[in-house]
C-alpha cells in the first residue's frame, strides 16, 4: 500500500526540514528502525513492526518528493515474506514530470441579488461591518488574532475558505499573509465590494490552476479602504499552496465571491 494524503499537514514536508526529525515530531515513527534504503532516488526511512499474536508483521518506508511525504506499507500476510519481490517493487517506484493543460482562468461572475434571499447576515460587533453567507457556511473568529475571520463551508472544513482581515485606518494589525509561494499573480476583472470595485488578482500555479484570488484596492495598493476601515480579503481553494486538482471555478467561485461582494461598511 502507498499512501500520500494531500490534505493532512503532517504529510507536507516544509522546504529544508529534516524528514526523520519531522516524522519524530509528528509521532509517525512508531516501530523499530531499520537501515535506510533508496526509493525513487531519495533516502527512505525504514521501520518494522515485528508482529504480535493479533497482527502480522509489516515494514514501512517513509520518503518525500516535492514536499509530499509518501508511506509504503508492506504487510506480511500469513507471515509470508518475499523480499526479492518486495525489493523489485520498491526499486520500480519513479516520478515523472506531468504537463497539465492550463485550467481556464476564472472570470468574475455577475452577482445575482436573488442569491441572498435565504442567506444569513453576520455583523461584527466591534467594527460594525457585515456580510451575507449561506447557512451551510461557517465563520471562525481567530482565537489569537482579533482582526481575522475565516469563512468556509461546513461540509468541507479545512479546504476552500475566505480569509478576511480588518482594521481601522491607522491601526497596526497585519492584513496580509507574509508568504505567497510559487506562482504568478495575474490581474483580471474587478469585483464590487462594499460599493467599490476591487481588482481581482488571480494566483496562477505553474500547472495553470487558479488556487487563490486576492482582492486589492488597485494594482499598487493592496488594502481595501472602505469608510474608516481597511480590509484584506483572499479566497482560496485549498489550505496548501498550488495543490493539484484544486481550483476556484463554477459554483464554488460563484458562492464565495457573492459572500465577498455582500460586504457592507457603516
C-alpha distance (Angstrom), angle and dihedral (degrees) to the residues before:
residue distance angle dihedral
X1 . . .
X2 3.82 . .
X3 3.81 117.7 .
X4 3.81 128.2 -175.1
X5 3.83 110.8 161.8
X6 3.79 108.1 -161.9
X7 3.81 94.7 -168.7
X8 3.82 97.7 57.9
X9 3.78 118.7 85.3
X10 3.81 94.6 -148.8
X11 3.81 88.6 64.8
X12 3.82 92.7 54.9
X13 3.81 110.5 85.8
X14 3.83 112.6 -153.4
X15 3.79 117.3 -129.0
X16 3.80 110.6 -86.1
X17 3.82 94.5 13.1
X18 3.80 119.8 135.3
X19 3.80 108.9 -115.6
X20 3.81 96.4 -146.3
X21 3.80 93.7 48.6
X22 3.81 90.6 45.6
X23 3.81 90.8 53.4
X24 3.81 91.4 47.6
X25 3.82 92.3 48.5
X26 3.82 90.1 51.5
X27 3.83 95.5 45.8
X28 3.80 93.1 -116.6
X29 3.83 98.2 128.3
X30 3.79 101.5 74.5
X31 3.83 103.4 142.6
X32 3.81 136.3 65.1
X33 3.83 114.4 -63.7
X34 3.80 118.2 -116.8
X35 3.83 130.5 -173.8
X36 3.80 113.8 -68.2
X37 3.81 118.7 -106.6
X38 3.80 134.7 -164.5
X39 3.81 119.7 -106.7
X40 3.81 122.6 176.3
X41 3.79 90.5 -11.1
X42 3.80 95.9 -55.4
X43 3.80 135.6 93.6
X44 3.80 114.4 -90.4
X45 3.81 122.6 -161.1
X46 3.80 111.2 -132.4
X47 3.81 124.9 -154.5
X48 3.80 131.0 172.5
X49 3.78 134.6 -151.7
X50 3.79 106.6 -153.8
X51 3.78 94.4 -151.5
X52 3.78 134.0 -114.8
X53 3.81 138.3 -138.1
X54 3.83 86.7 -85.8
X55 3.82 101.6 40.0
X56 3.79 138.9 40.3
X57 3.79 119.7 -122.0
X58 3.80 120.1 -93.8
X59 3.79 141.2 -176.3
X60 3.81 125.4 -141.1
X61 3.79 130.1 -161.6
X62 3.81 122.8 -163.5
X63 3.79 122.1 -165.1
X64 3.81 137.9 149.9
X65 3.79 133.7 -133.1
X66 3.83 123.5 -178.8
X67 3.80 91.3 -14.9
X68 3.82 94.8 -51.7
X69 3.82 118.6 115.4
X70 3.80 116.2 -139.9
X71 3.81 125.6 -163.0
X72 3.80 122.2 -160.1
X73 3.81 114.3 -163.3
X74 3.79 120.6 -166.1
X75 3.80 110.5 -169.8
X76 3.80 117.6 -162.0
X77 3.80 100.2 -143.0
X78 3.79 113.3 -164.6
X79 3.82 88.0 10.0
X80 3.81 88.2 -79.5
X81 3.84 117.0 143.6
X82 3.81 125.2 -173.0
X83 3.80 105.8 -179.2
X84 3.78 94.5 174.5
X85 3.80 88.1 62.1
X86 3.81 93.8 40.5
X87 3.82 93.9 51.6
X88 3.79 90.7 47.5
X89 3.80 89.6 52.6
X90 3.81 93.9 47.0
X91 3.79 90.8 48.6
X92 3.81 91.5 52.6
X93 3.81 95.6 61.7
X94 3.81 110.5 111.4
X95 3.79 139.6 158.9
X96 3.78 124.4 -135.0
X97 3.78 129.9 -165.0
X98 3.80 109.1 -110.7
X99 3.79 120.8 -159.3
X100 3.79 110.7 -153.6
X101 3.79 123.6 -163.7
X102 3.80 110.6 -105.5
X103 3.79 113.2 -93.6
X104 3.80 115.8 -120.4
X105 3.78 111.2 -92.1
X106 3.80 109.8 -112.9
X107 3.78 109.0 -119.0
X108 3.77 120.7 -155.7
X109 3.79 110.7 -81.9
X110 3.82 120.8 -142.7
X111 3.79 112.2 -105.4
X112 3.80 112.5 -125.8
X113 3.85 110.7 -149.6
X114 3.80 88.8 -148.6
X115 3.80 89.4 69.8
X116 3.82 89.6 73.2
X117 3.80 95.2 58.7
X118 3.82 96.3 102.2
X119 3.80 98.4 24.2
X120 3.78 124.6 114.4
X121 3.81 126.0 -125.1
X122 3.80 124.9 -124.2
X123 3.80 118.1 -160.3
X124 3.77 122.0 -171.8
X125 3.79 107.8 -130.0
X126 3.82 95.5 -152.1
X127 3.81 102.2 42.1
X128 3.80 102.7 24.2
X129 3.80 99.4 -132.6
X130 3.79 119.3 131.8
X131 3.80 141.7 -170.7
X132 3.80 139.3 -178.5
X133 3.81 127.5 -113.5
X134 3.82 138.3 169.8
X135 3.80 118.2 -95.4
X136 3.81 90.2 -112.6
X137 3.82 92.9 60.4
X138 3.81 121.7 85.4
X139 3.80 132.2 -147.4
X140 3.79 115.7 -144.4
X141 3.79 117.6 -165.0
X142 3.79 110.8 -152.4
X143 3.80 115.5 -112.5
X144 3.81 91.3 -149.8
X145 3.82 103.4 34.5
X146 3.81 118.1 48.8
X147 3.82 89.7 -167.4
X148 3.83 97.1 59.5
X149 3.80 133.4 85.6
X150 3.80 126.3 179.2
X151 3.82 116.8 -158.9
X152 3.80 120.1 -168.1
X153 3.82 143.4 149.8
X154 3.80 112.4 -84.3
X155 3.81 91.0 -137.2
X156 3.83 93.0 56.6
X157 3.84 109.0 36.8
X158 3.78 113.8 178.8
X159 3.81 94.7 22.9
X160 3.80 124.4 78.5
X161 3.78 114.6 10.1
X162 3.78 146.2 158.3
X163 3.80 115.5 -124.2
X164 3.80 110.9 -155.2
X165 3.80 122.4 -178.2
X166 3.78 125.4 178.9
X167 3.79 143.7 179.9
X168 3.75 140.8 160.0
X169 3.78 114.2 -94.9
X170 3.79 105.8 -88.3
X171 3.82 96.4 28.0
X172 3.80 118.3 121.9
X173 3.83 100.0 -132.4
X174 3.81 115.5 129.7
X175 3.79 114.7 -115.3
X176 3.82 104.3 -175.0
X177 3.82 136.9 48.9
X178 3.80 114.9 -100.6
X179 3.84 95.3 -131.9
X180 3.79 134.0 42.6
X181 3.82 108.8 176.9
X182 3.76 129.4 -147.8
X183 3.77 121.6 -25.5
X184 3.78 138.1 76.1
X185 3.78 131.5 -89.7
X186 3.80 113.8 -131.3
X187 3.80 120.2 -174.7
X188 3.79 111.5 -136.5
X189 3.79 129.0 168.5
X190 3.79 126.2 -40.9
X191 3.79 134.9 -98.1
X192 3.80 120.9 -147.6
X193 3.81 107.8 -122.0
X194 3.80 119.5 -179.4
X195 3.79 90.6 -14.9
X196 3.80 98.5 -49.8
X197 3.81 131.9 87.5
X198 3.80 117.7 -105.8
X199 3.80 123.1 -162.1
X200 3.81 113.0 -114.5
X201 3.81 110.0 -137.5
X202 3.80 109.7 -166.2
X203 3.81 116.2 -152.7
X204 3.80 101.4 -143.3
X205 3.80 115.2 -164.0
X206 3.83 123.2 -142.1
X207 3.83 89.7 -99.6
X208 3.81 90.2 55.1
X209 3.81 99.1 -106.6
X210 3.80 120.6 134.4
X211 3.80 105.6 -135.2
X212 3.81 98.7 165.8
X213 3.79 141.7 23.3
X214 3.80 120.5 -155.5
X215 3.81 119.4 -161.3
X216 3.81 116.4 -145.0
X217 3.78 134.6 -179.1
X218 3.83 88.0 -126.5
X219 3.79 137.7 -24.6
X220 3.81 90.3 -84.9
X221 3.83 99.1 34.4
X222 3.81 117.5 58.7
X223 3.81 101.6 -178.7
X224 3.80 115.2 89.7
X225 3.81 106.0 -134.6
X226 3.79 112.5 -156.7
X227 3.80 117.7 165.9
X228 3.80 107.8 -46.9
X229 3.81 92.3 -25.1
X230 3.79 135.1 86.5
X231 3.81 124.9 -153.0
X232 3.77 137.9 -165.8
X233 3.80 112.1 -158.9
X234 3.77 129.6 179.0
X235 3.80 130.4 166.7
X236 3.82 117.4 -150.8
X237 3.80 132.8 -171.0
X238 3.82 94.0 -157.8
X239 3.81 138.2 14.4
X240 3.81 89.4 -126.3
X241 3.77 121.6 72.8
X242 3.82 115.0 -106.2
X243 3.81 94.8 -10.6
X244 3.80 110.4 -176.6
X245 3.79 116.2 -108.8
X246 3.81 97.0 21.8
X247 3.78 124.8 106.0
X248 3.79 140.3 146.8
X249 3.77 110.4 -107.5
X250 3.78 144.4 113.1
X251 3.80 121.3 13.2
X252 3.81 94.0 -8.7
X253 3.79 90.9 56.5
X254 3.81 92.5 44.7
X255 3.82 94.4 52.2
X256 3.80 95.0 42.1
X257 3.79 95.1 49.4
X258 3.81 90.7 44.7
X259 3.82 88.5 57.0
X260 3.80 90.8 49.9
X261 3.81 93.0 45.5
X262 3.81 91.0 53.8
X263 3.82 92.9 66.8
X264 3.79 111.9 130.4
X265 3.78 125.6 -169.9
X266 3.82 123.4 -160.9
